[in-house]
Amino acid sequence: MAIMNVNPTRMQLTKLKKQLATAVRGHKMLKDKRDELMRRFIDLVQENKKLRDKVEKELAQCNSHFVNASAVMSKEALDASLMSPKQQVGVNVSSKNVMSVDIPQITTSTRTSDSGDIFPYGFAFTSFELDDAVMSLNELLPDLIRLAEIEKSCELMSAEIEKTRRRVNSLEHVMIPRYQETIKYISMKLEENDRSSRTRLMKVKDMLLDKEHNYSGKYS
């Protein structure tokens, strides 16, 4: 691991130790964030699987109802029955922050509160198979919206997990070891300088003693 290009001074050593402590705390926080994101992501994936299986089954039933309706009604009559819908659905998309990820929150509202407005036709000239098809689609709508909400949330959380994972790995395998190696290098350099300074001082002391008293003493 390459050390940082810094001056081996005590001030720099103190600064690097503080930066190392910050990096270690940041690493722990990011690991906790990653683990919590993974837990919530797995919960969403499990819910997504169950809901998708349910939606696919309900869609197959809707298609079956429409096939039955088309079998007993002409194409023209079927198209005319569905041409002018009475009900209208509004969709509002907001967001909720989950571990710094803005996941979507989708709510719906209808133009009227009358449940009968889901049928855009009179019942005199249509079949009950078409009624079943329209009702099954109306019942499926909340699940479809929830499925869209979950799948988008999974996509956003997956991207955030990957970004957090890269940051954790960068701190764990690059930044923190680099700080540690640089601190070790500076500490060794400072100790070496201290030893050199002590040696020089002892030599100067011996020289002064020899000059004053005409002998060389070995003192610590």
N, C-alpha and C positions, 0 to 999 in steps of 0.2 A: 504494500500500500504506500503510495507516494505521499510524502509529507507536504505541508503547505509551505509556500515561499514566504516566510516571515523572519523577522529579526529575533534571534534567541535572547530576549531580554526578560526580566522578571515582570515587567508591565505587560508584555505580550503573553507571558505564561498565565498571568492572572486573568487576562481577557479571554484567552482560549479555554480556560477552565470554566468560566462563566458560560461561554458559548456551548461547551460540551454539556453542561448541566441543562441548559435550555433545550438542546437537541435531544437529550435523553427524555426530558419531560414531554417534548413534542412527539417523540416516537411512541411513548406510552399512550398519549391521548389519541394519536392516529390509529394505533392498534386497537384501542377500545372502540373507536368510531367504526373501524372496519369490521370488527366482530359484531357490533350491534347492527350495522347495516346488513351484514350477512344473515343475521338471525331474522330480521324483518323481511329481507329479500326471500328467504326460504319460505317464510309464512305466506308471502304473497304468491310465490310460485305454486305452492300447494293449493291455495285457494283458487288460483287461476286454472289449474288442471281440473279441479272439481267443477268449477263454473263452466269451463269450456266444454267438458263432457255433457253437462246439463244443457247448455245452449245448443250444441250440435244435435242432441236428441230432440229438443223442442223444435228446432228448425226443420228437422226431418218430418216431424208431425205436421208443421205448418205447410210444408210442401205437399204432404199427402192430402191435407184438406183442400188445398188449391187444385190439385190434380182431380180430386173427386168433384169439386165444383165445376171445373172445366169439362168434366165428363157429362154432366147433366145440364149445363148451360152452354149456349153458343158463345163463340169468342166475342162477337159483337156485343151481346148482352152483358157478358162479364166485364168487358172494357168499359162499357157505358156505366155499369154499376159503381165502378171504382174511380170514375173520371173526376168527380167533384166532391172531395172530402169536406166533411163538416167540422171535424176536430183539427186542431192545430197544436203541435207540441213545440215549446220553446226550450232551448238548452242553454244553461249557464255554466261556464267553466271557471272555477276559481282554483286556488292552489293552497296546499298545506305543507309547511316546512317540517320535514322529517330528517333529522341528522344532517342539516344543511342541504337537503334535496327538496326542491319544490315539486311535490307530486300533485297531479290534478285531482280536483274534486268536482264532479259533474252532477248537477241537479237539473231536473226537468219541471216544466209547468205546462198545463194545458189551457187552451183558450177558454174553454167552458168546463164546468164541473159535472156536467151531465154525462153519465157513463154511456148513455145511448148514442151520443154523438160520434162514437167510434165507427158507427155504421153509416157510410155516406149514401145510402140508398133506402128505398122503401122495401118492405118485406113481401109485398104482394107478388113481385115478379122475379124473385131471387130464391135460391135454394138454401136449405139449412146448412149444407156443406160450406157455402161461402160465408155464412155467419160464423161457423166454427173456425174457418181460416182467419177471418178478421179478428175474432176474439183471441185466438192463439197467438197471433202476432202482437196484439195489444199486451197480452200477459208476458210475452217474451221481451218486450222493450226494456224494462228495468234491468233484466239480466244482461242484455246486450250492452247497455250503458255501463253497468258495473264491470263487465268484462273489458271494455275499452279502457276504463279508468285503471284497472289493475295492470293490463298489459303495458300501458304507457308508463305507469309507476315502476314496473319491473325494468323497463328499458332505461329509465332515468337512474334508478338505483344501481343497475348493473354498471353503467358508465361511471358513477361516483365511486363504486367499490373498486373498479379497476384503477381509477385515478388515485384513490387513497392507498391501494396496494403498492402502486409504483412509488409513492412518497415514503411509505413505510420501508420498502426495500432500499430506497436511496439512502435514507437515514441509517438503517441498520447495517448495510453492507458497504456504504461509501463514506458518508459524512462522519458518523460517530467513530469508525476505525481511523479515519484520517485525523480527526481531532486528537484521538488517543495517541496515535503515532507521533504527531507533532508535539504534543505535550511531553511525551517521553523523550523525544529528541532534545527539546529545549531544556528539560530538567537535567539530562545528561551533560549537555553543553555547559549549563550553569555550574554544575558540580565540577566539571573539568576546569572551568575558569577559576572557580574558588580554590581548587588544589594548586593551580598554577600561581595564583596570587599569594597563597600561603607560602609556597616554595620560594617565590621571589622575596617575600618579606623576611623569611628566615635567612636567606642569603645576605640581604642587606643588613640584617641584624648582626650576622656573623662578621661581616665586613667592618661594621662600626665598632664592634667589640675588639676586633683584631687591631683596628687603628688606634683605639683608645688605650687598650691594655696589652697590646702586643701578643694576643692569643686568640684562637678561634674556639668559641664555645658552641655546643650543640644544645640549643634550648628550644623548647616548644613554645 
